[in-house]
Amino acid sequence: MRTIATLHLMIGLPCSGKTTLARELEKKYSALRLTPDEWHIPLYGHDLDEKEHEARHDLVECMLWDLAARVLVLGVDVILDFGCWARSERDDFRSRAAELGADFKFIFLTYLKRSFWSALQQEMLSFLKIRLEFQRKSLKSGY
C-alpha cells in the first residue's frame, strides 16, 4: 500500500522565518525541502537588479514543482518554501496536490516587527557584501 504524501506549503513574507522552519520540518517529516533561492542563486547569482530575474525565478519554481510532483507521487512529503502570499497561488497548489492524491498543509508564518527588520537587515548586508565582492573581482579582471 502506498503512503499518502503531504505537500507542506510555507507562507509568509521575506525574512519571516520560512526557510528556518522548513529546515526543521524537513527533518521532522523526512521530507524533501525545495527552497527557490537555494537553486536560483547557484544558477544565476544574486540577480535581483537584472531584468531577467522574474523570468528566471519563475522557471526555477516551475522546475521545483515538477520535482515536487514526482516525489509526492512516490509517497514522500515535500516542503515548498515558496512564500505564496496570494490566495490564488495557495489554492492552485492545493488543487495540484489533490490531483496527485497528496494531502496538503498550509504553514503560515507571522513575524514580530523587530525580528523581521533585524532579519531583513542581515539579509541585505549579506547581499551587499556579495555584490561588493563581485564588483571588486570584476574591476580586478578588467570588466
N, C-alpha and C positions, 0 to 999 in steps of 0.2 A: 504494500500500500504506500502510495506517495505521500510525503509530508507536505502539508499546505504551508507555503512560504508566506511571509508578510513583507509588504513594502512599507517601510518607515519613511515618512516624508518630513524632513526638517523644515520648519517655517519660522522665519524671523529676519530681522534687519541685519545688515552687516555689523559684525563685531558684537552680536548678541550672545555668542557662545555656541552657535550651531555646530561648528566643527569639533569643538571640545567635547560636547555632549555626544556627538555622532561617534567619536572615537571610543567613548565609554560604552555606548550601545553596541558597537561593532564587536567588542569583546564579550559583552553580556549575552548577546544572541548568536555569536559565531556567524556574524553577517558580513556581507560584502559592503563596504562603505565606498560610496562614489562622491567625491568632492571635486567639482569642476576646476577650481583653482589649482589643484594638485596635478591636473592633466594639462590645463591651459598654459600655465607658466613655463613648464619644461618645453612645451611645443612652440610657444610664441613669445615668451618672455613677459615682462610687465608692459603690456601694450595699451593700457587704458587711454592714452592720449593719441592712439592711432585710429584712423577711420575704419580699419578692418576689424577692430576689437569686437564689436557686437556680432558680426557675422561669424567670426572665429569662435566666440563664446557659444553661440547657438549651435554651431557644428559640434563642438565638444559635448554639449549637453545632449544632442541627438545621438551621438555615438555612445555616450554613457547610458542613455536609456536603452539602446539596443542591447548592450551588455547586461543591463539590469533585467530586461525582459527574459533573456536566455537563462540567466541564473535563477530567476523566480520560477520558471518552468521546471528547472531541475530540483526545486524544493529548498533552495537556500534563501534565507532572508536577505533583503537589500535595504540599505540606508541611503536614501538620496538626499544629499546635503546641498540642495539647490536654492533654498530660500523660499521660493514660491509665495510671494506676497499676494498675488491676485487670486481671488476665489476661483476664477475660471481655470487657472493653472492647476490648483488643487483638485478641482472636480475632474479635470482631464486625467490626471494621474490616478485618481481613484477609479475612474472608468477603465483605464488601461490595465490596472491591477486586476480588476474584476474579470475582464476579458481573458486574462491569463489564468484565472482560477486562484488568484492570490488574495490573502487578506490585506487590509490596509490600515495604517495608523498615522494620524497627524501628530506631530510633536511641535507644539507651539512654544517659542521662547520669547519671554519678555525680558526686559533689561532694566536695571537701575540706571538712572540718568548718569550718575557719577561713574559707575564702572563702564558704561557704554562709551563715554567720552575718553576715559583712560585707555580703553582697548583701541578705540579709533585712533587716538594719538600714537600709540605704539605701532599700529599698522601703518600709519602714514610715515612715521620715522623710518621704519623698515623699508618701505617703498622708496623713500628719498635716498637712503643710503645705497640701495641697489642702483637707482638712476644715476647718482653721482659717480659710482664706481664704473658704470657703463660709459658715461661721458668721459671720464678720465682715461679709460682704456682706448676709447675712440680717438681722443686727441693725441695720445701717445703713438697710435698706429697711423696717424695722418689722415683720418677720415673727417 
